Amino acid sequence: MSDLTASPDLAELIALGTARARSRGQSLTPLRTEVLVALAAQARPMGAYDILRAMSSSRRYRRSPSIAAWTS
């Protein structure tokens, strides 16, 4: 993982995310942290595909989302 805590605001956000996850019996995993950073970097709401696009620049997350075909 890159240095995600370079910005004091980002460090505070990650600390808040860690505390909130712990309070729910979960952990802020590296993937969840990367999603949080991607969301924090934008000044607008993001959907799942926007987040994937933002994270695709990271060498670890270059996969395309799976597409399920629903039939009735």
LUMRO-329512 format. One line per 5 residues: their letters; for each residue x, y, z of C-alpha. Coordinates in steps of 0.5 Angstrom, whole numbers. Last residue first. Layout:
BEGIN
a> X,Y,Z | ...
This chain:
BEGIN
stwaa> -72,-30,-32 | -65,-29,-34 | -60,-25,-31 | -53,-25,-34 | -48,-23,-28
ispsr> -42,-18,-30 | -36,-19,-26 | -32,-12,-25 | -26,-11,-29 | -19,-13,-26
ryrrs> -14,-8,-25 | -14,-7,-18 | -7,-9,-15 | -3,-4,-20 | -7,2,-17
ssmar> -9,6,-23 | -16,2,-23 | -18,5,-17 | -21,11,-20 | -24,6,-25
lidya> -27,2,-20 | -29,7,-15 | -33,10,-21 | -36,3,-23 | -39,3,-16
gmpra> -42,10,-16 | -39,16,-13 | -41,22,-10 | -37,29,-12 | -31,32,-9
qaala> -27,26,-11 | -20,24,-7 | -24,22,-1 | -28,17,-5 | -21,14,-7
vlvet> -18,14,-1 | -24,10,3 | -24,5,-3 | -16,4,-2 | -18,3,6
rlptl> -23,-2,4 | -18,-6,0 | -13,-5,6 | -18,-8,11 | -21,-3,16
sqgrs> -23,-8,21 | -30,-11,23 | -33,-12,30 | -38,-6,29 | -34,-1,33
rarat> -28,-3,30 | -30,-1,23 | -32,6,26 | -25,7,29 | -21,5,23
glail> -26,9,19 | -24,15,24 | -17,14,23 | -17,13,16 | -21,20,16
ealdp> -16,23,21 | -10,21,16 | -13,23,10 | -14,30,13 | -7,30,16
satld> -5,29,8 | 1,24,7 | -3,18,11 | -4,14,4 | 3,12,3
sm> 3,7,-2 | 0,0,0
